[in-house]
Amino acid sequence: MSTSVSNLFDLTGKTALVTGGSRGLGFQIAESLGEAGARLLITARKSQELESAVARFTQCGIDAQWIAADTSNPEEVQRVCDTAMSVLGHIDILVNNAGATWAMPAEEHSLAAWDKVMNLNVRSVFLMSQAVANACMIARGQGRIINIASIAGLAGSTKARFIAYGTSKGAIVNFTRTLAAEWGRYGINVNAIAPGFFPSKMTHGLIDDLGEDNMTSKVPLQRLGDEDDLKGTALLFASPAGKHITGQILAVDGGVSAVVPV
């Protein structure tokens, strides 16, 4: 007998570790998993933002805790993983959301800025995925890893000046596919969400520079993403409904990636 739709999207009894979960897209994704029943551990670098986020989750009846860490640092990654295992017991879902951007023309881009973006956007995803898989997912024969890519990793831009960010997100696209191919034998599903333009602390500079009206005019749905638009995709990848989906990159961008510039 088939499973009911409500049960397919139910995360009751599941656990989730979300990096960069204190604000923006990470908070939205963590909220969706928590509302579906998962217990949460969120991490980011700023304790005050994490504490505020957990307070908001708690008000909504979501079981959430936090730990401050820099996930580009191997020792910090292991500390987060150890804490997650201690607090949650095991990790069913890992969301690699922590990231950074740096707007600068390629010919002027500093090495320090390049390294900062690459370390947080790529290195940390590898480190966290490896640590969590080795800690419990491989031994348990199951797990869900959700990476946050970007439509910036699907194509270039003549205006955005995001050489490091775009390169890092392109790396996440193929990291996701390669890891899915390698870890399928362990029962681990690996997928990525590629958001389009969402108002956030990271994107406000670009939106201010290009203008929201100008940006939405190039979006088939004529709007930017909002605080709910990633929830369904995250829940699909994390829940039993997505058990036969792996190695996929789903753009949530209002149709931007479907349009050929003319």
N, C-alpha and C positions, 0 to 999 in steps of 0.2 A: 504494500500500500504506500502511496506517495506521501510525502511530508506536507503538512499544511503550509501555506505561504507565511502565516504569522510565525511559525516555528522556524522556517528557513531563515528568517531575519532576526531571530532571537539570540542574544549573546549572554543570556543568564548563565552564570557560573564560569564565564570566560574572563580572562585577564588581558590587559593591554598596556604596553609601554609606549608612550608617545614622546618623541623628542621635539623640542620647540613647541611644547603644548600649552604654553602659558598665555598665548595671544594669537590673533590672526587666524590663519588657515589651520594651524595646529590645534588651537583651542576649539575651532569648529569641528574638526575631525574627532578630537577626544570627546567632545560633547555628544556627538552622534553615537559613538561606541558606548559611552556611559548610559545614555538614554535607552539603549537597546539591552542594557543589563550587565555590561562588562565592568569589572573593577579596574580602576586606572592608577597608573603611576606616571606622572608627567615630569619632564625634565627640561631645563633651560639654564641659562647662565645667571639670571637675576632672581634672587630669592623673593624679593618683594612682589614681582609680577607672578611668580609661581604661587605664592601664598594667596594672592588676590584671586587667581584663577580657581584654586581649590575651594576657596570660600564660596565662589559662585556655583561651582559644581555641587557642593554640599547643600546649598540652598535649594537646588533642584532634585535633591535626593540621590545624587550620584556618589558612589563610594570612590573617593579619589585621594591620593597622597602625592607628595612632590619631593624632588631632590634636585638641588642646584649642581650643575656640572658643565664642563666644557667638553663636548663629545668629540672634538677633534684630537683630544689627548688620550692615548691608549690607557693610561692608568685611571683616568676619570671614567672612561667607558666601562672598564672592568668594575669600578666601584658602583656605577649605575646598575650594571647587570647583576652584581652580587646583591645589591639592595633590593632590586626588583624580585629576585628569587626569594629573598628573605621575607619581603612584605607580601608578595602575591602568591608565593608557593611555586609558581611556574609562570611562563610567559606564553600565552596563546597567540598574541597579536603584537607585532612590532611595527610602529609607524615611524619611518625615518623622515621627519619633517624639518628638523633644524637646518637653517641655511642662512646665507648672506649674499648680498649683491654689492657691486661697486661700479658706478657709472663713470666711465672714463674712455676716451678714444683709444683704440688699440695701440697707436703709435706713441701714446703718452703713458700707457698703463704701467704702474710700478710693479716690480717683482713682489714686494711685500703685500700689496693689495691682491695680486694674483694668487699668492700662496694662502692668504687668509680665506679667500673664496673657495679655493680648491680643497683646503684642509677641512672646512666645515661642510661643504656641499658634497664632496666625494669621499674623502678619507674617512670622515665620521660615519658615513653610511656603510662603508666596508667594515670598519671596526665594530660598529654596533651589530650589524647582521651576523658577523662571524662570532662575536661573543655570545649573543643570544642563542644562535644555532648550537654552538658547542655546549652551552649551559643546560639546555633542555630540549630544544625542538628536534634535534637529530635523534636523541635517545628516545623521545616520546613518539617519534614517527609522525609528527604533525606540527603545523605552525603556519601562520600567515604573516608575510612581510609586505608592507605597503610603503613604497618609496614615493616621495613627492618630487616629480620632475617639473616640467614647465613647457609651455609651447615655445619658450625661448630655446629649448633643446631640440626642437623639431625643425627650425629654420632660422636663418639670420635676419637681421634688421638693418635698414639704412639709417635709422634714427635713434635707436635705443642705446647705443654705445655700451653693450653688455658682453664684450668679448670673453671675460672670465666667467661670468654667470652663465652665458649661453653655452660655453664649452663644458662647464661643469654639469649642466642639466642634460646636455647631449650624452655625456658620460653615464649619467644615471639611467638614461633610456636603455643603453646597451648593457649596462651592469644588470639591470632588471631582467632582461632577456637571457643573459648568460647565466645568472644565478638561478633563474627558474629552470633552465635546462639541466644544470648540475644537481640541483637539490630536489628535483621532482621525485627522485628515487627515495628520498627521506620523507615524502609526504608533506613537503613544505611548498606552499603556493607563494609566488613572488610576483607582484604586480606594481604598476606605478600609475599615479594620477598626474596628468599634465594640466595644471590650471592655466587659464588665460588671465585676463586682467581682472584682479580683485583689489578693491581699495584696502590698503594695509600700510603699516609703518614702513615696510620695505618698498612699496610701490608708489608712495605718495609723491615722491620727487618726480618720477617719470610721468605720472598723471598730471601733475602741475605743469611740467614742461610741455607736454604734448596737448594738454587740454582734454577734459573728459568728453566734451561734445565731439571733438575730432576723433578720439579713440573709439567711441561707440558708433560713429558713422561707418567704421570699417568692420563692425561686428554684425553678422547677419541677423542676430536677434536684437540688435540695437540697444544693448545694455552691458554693463559690467557685471561681474559676479557679485553675489551678496553672501550674507552670513549663513545661508542654508544650502548653497549650491553644491558643496562638496560632500554633504552628509550622506546622500544616497549612494554615491559611488564608493565612499569609504566603507559603508555598511555592507554593500554588495561584496567587496573584496574580503572583508573580515568575517563574514557570516557563512553558515552552511549553504546559502544560496549561491555562493561563488566557489564551491568546492571543486568544480571542473574548469576553473579559469586560472591560468598562470602564464607568466611571460608577456602580459598585455600592458599596453600604455593607453589609457583612456583620457583623451582631451576633454576637459570641462571648460569650454572657452566661448560658448555662444556661437560656435561655427567658424571662428577665425581660421583655424587650421585647415578647414575644408575649402577655403577660397584661394584661387590662383590670382596673384596681383596682376592687374592690367593697366 
